């Protein structure tokens, strides 16, 4: 008989993880002390945006139980602490909610139940919990905003922190993990907690390399898009390396891990200057669009209205945590703005002269400049010829190359993007 799986904390992590558990055939209890949130979930009102999430939850309704009463977890053989960990503007974690959930859950563990911390916590957190270590585990979460359902349903591996890695996992926990048919890597609590940070540091390192060299491409006439295939064919780098230049890291999770490494390095006397340089690079890259606007646009165009497409920090998510788009808007107080995002309400924009549009073309109508700040898939449907018909100006700033750059240039647009030299209309 399959174990019953519980998830405490119905934020992005808990909801997506619980949906995957139900999809694999497990009865799943979803607990959160917020009664209003649980009521919305019972009505099918999902508070997070993820492709495919609503469909899975709808199809697995018979296996999902939503409750604001922690006693409901007593029926579970495996219980995950699965709330998102909040971060402040400096990337520091606030573990208050996590501690509160653990305080509620532990007294409701059945005599044989397993407690698994799934949240992103600093090394040492799990071991310090007052729970019998043969029933306590830490599991690395590897969900990605915008790809959470896919990642939850098809994990690459499970990294599991244990008191004794050599000991076989409890039967109920092993049965659940085995259902996903991926490798299980047991290790010490601290190793697993640091493994998550290590993954993110490697990712940030690749991002920083791409950003640094893409900027050089813009100055010397090289094209980063031409270089990337050569890197992917190098076995030391590989076909799945993250080599896309961007506008700095955002969302909160990566920033938190960099801050944690710097704090640990300071505490234990190790070197973390390379991590600090990544953080510096990220802050510098966030202003790339603003620099291009002042350097390439304002000297030759008088701009009265700017269209901004995209407010979320990345596509397929409602999150605006450390959003480059909102950071840019904060520096454009002197211009009238019209903004559009498929899921983010324009009310989040703090700007005295901002109007929210209901479509991309409505946003760009009569604009002098259009800036694409989030690579939403629907923006690929915007045709340069359509822009030509409705825009007043002829400047497109498209960091992620969503639109066909050559076509834009052939129609007379000044097209500005990451990783390639900026050619002006008068050149």
VENTABEL-V802879 format. One record per residue. N is the residue number from 0. SS is DSSP state (h for helix, s for strand, l for the rest). PSI is psi in whole degrees, 0 to 359 (none if undefined). Layout:
N/SS/PSI
N/SS/PSI
This chain:
0/l/135
1/l/143
2/l/156
3/l/133
4/s/136
5/s/147
6/s/125
7/s/118
8/l/100
9/l/58
10/l/195
11/h/311
12/h/310
13/h/318
14/h/313
15/h/321
16/h/318
17/h/321
18/h/319
19/h/319
20/h/316
21/h/321
22/h/334
23/l/10
24/l/14
25/l/135
26/l/131
27/s/127
28/s/126
29/s/109
30/s/139
31/l/138
32/l/347
33/l/104
34/h/321
35/h/319
36/h/315
37/h/320
38/h/319
39/h/319
40/h/321
41/h/331
42/l/2
43/l/14
44/l/96
45/l/126
46/l/359
47/l/153
48/l/119
49/l/132
50/l/125
51/l/351
52/h/312
53/h/321
54/h/317
55/h/313
56/h/321
57/h/320
58/h/340
59/l/23
60/h/326
61/h/341
62/h/353
63/s/124
64/s/122
65/s/131
66/s/143
67/l/7
68/l/117
69/h/342
70/h/338
71/h/337
72/h/348
73/h/339
74/h/355
75/l/142
76/l/335
77/s/125
78/s/124
79/s/134
80/s/111
81/l/31
82/l/148
83/l/144
84/l/119
85/s/150
86/s/153
87/l/188
88/l/342
89/l/4
90/l/13
91/l/139
92/s/143
93/s/107
94/l/11
95/h/313
96/h/321
97/h/314
98/h/321
99/h/319
100/h/317
101/h/319
102/h/323
103/h/322
104/h/315
105/h/316
106/l/345
107/l/10
108/l/132
109/l/170
110/l/338
111/l/6
112/l/151
113/s/135
114/s/126
115/s/122
116/s/117
117/l/347
118/l/160
119/l/108
120/l/157
121/l/154
122/l/134
123/l/343
124/l/310
125/l/315
126/l/330
127/l/354
128/l/141
129/l/75
130/l/142
131/l/126
132/h/338
133/h/355
134/h/9
135/s/129
136/s/157
137/s/131
138/s/129
139/l/127
140/l/137
141/l/32
142/l/153
143/l/129
144/l/131
145/l/344
146/l/23
147/h/318
148/h/313
149/h/316
150/h/322
151/h/324
152/h/329
153/l/67
154/l/146
155/l/325
156/s/163
157/s/125
158/s/119
159/s/122
160/s/133
161/s/162
162/l/316
163/l/96
164/l/333
165/l/343
166/l/142
167/l/142
168/l/150
169/l/147
170/h/317
171/h/317
172/h/317
173/h/318
174/h/317
175/h/311
176/h/320
177/h/334
178/l/337
179/l/353
180/l/49
181/l/162
182/s/145
183/s/123
184/s/97
185/s/144
186/s/175
187/s/155
188/h/308
189/h/325
190/h/317
191/h/317
192/h/322
193/h/337
194/h/317
195/h/315
196/h/321
197/h/319
198/h/313
199/h/327
200/h/319
201/h/320
202/h/313
203/h/324
204/h/316
205/h/319
206/h/317
207/h/321
208/h/312
209/h/316
210/h/316
211/h/315
212/h/330
213/h/322
214/h/321
215/h/319
216/h/319
217/h/331
218/h/327
219/h/357
220/l/6
221/l/169
222/s/115
223/h/329
224/h/330
225/h/333
226/h/324
227/h/314
228/h/326
229/h/323
230/h/320
231/h/334
232/l/356
233/l/121
234/l/334
235/l/347
236/l/303
237/l/161
238/l/341
239/l/8
240/l/143
241/l/102
242/l/20
243/l/124
244/l/153
245/l/197
246/l/43
247/l/159
248/l/148
249/l/179
250/l/335
251/l/322
252/h/313
253/h/319
254/h/320
255/h/315
256/h/324
257/h/318
258/h/319
259/h/317
260/h/316
261/h/319
262/h/318
263/h/320
264/h/321
265/h/321
266/h/321
267/h/4
268/l/36
269/l/169
270/l/132
271/l/27
272/h/327
273/h/324
274/h/319
275/h/326
276/h/325
277/h/319
278/h/321
279/h/316
280/h/320
281/h/315
282/h/320
283/h/318
284/h/333
285/h/334
286/l/11
287/h/312
288/h/317
289/h/319
290/h/317
291/h/321
292/h/314
293/h/326
294/h/320
295/h/340
296/h/303
297/l/325
298/l/339
299/l/357
300/l/137
301/l/113
302/l/125
303/l/336
304/s/136
305/s/135
306/s/132
307/s/120
308/s/113
309/l/123
310/l/330
311/l/154
312/l/339
313/l/172
314/l/159
315/l/32
316/l/155
317/l/356
318/l/136
319/l/17
320/l/119
321/l/33
322/l/126
323/h/329
324/h/313
325/h/326
326/h/320
327/h/313
328/h/326
329/l/338
330/l/5
331/l/37
332/l/337
333/l/356
334/l/149
335/s/136
336/s/146
337/s/125
338/s/153
339/s/136
340/l/139
341/l/331
342/l/338
343/l/127
344/l/133
345/h/349
346/h/342
347/h/348
348/l/123
349/l/92
350/l/134
351/l/339
352/l/55
353/s/134
354/s/138
355/s/129
356/l/162
357/l/0
358/l/161
359/h/316
360/h/327
361/h/322
362/h/322
363/h/352
364/l/126
365/l/12
366/l/148
367/l/328
368/s/138
369/s/132
370/s/121
371/s/105
372/l/344
373/l/127
374/l/59
375/l/138
376/h/325
377/h/341
378/h/340
379/h/342
380/h/351
381/l/123
382/l/136
383/h/324
384/h/325
385/h/320
386/h/319
387/h/324
388/h/327
389/h/339
390/l/150
391/l/320
392/l/187
393/l/44
394/s/130
395/s/120
396/s/112
397/s/79
398/l/319
399/l/8
400/l/52
401/l/318
402/l/156
403/l/106
404/h/317
405/h/321
406/h/320
407/h/314
408/h/322
409/h/336
410/l/4
411/l/7
412/l/146
413/s/114
414/s/120
415/s/123
416/l/167
417/l/141
418/l/9
419/s/154
420/l/142
421/l/118
422/l/126
423/l/159
424/l/334
425/l/5
426/l/none
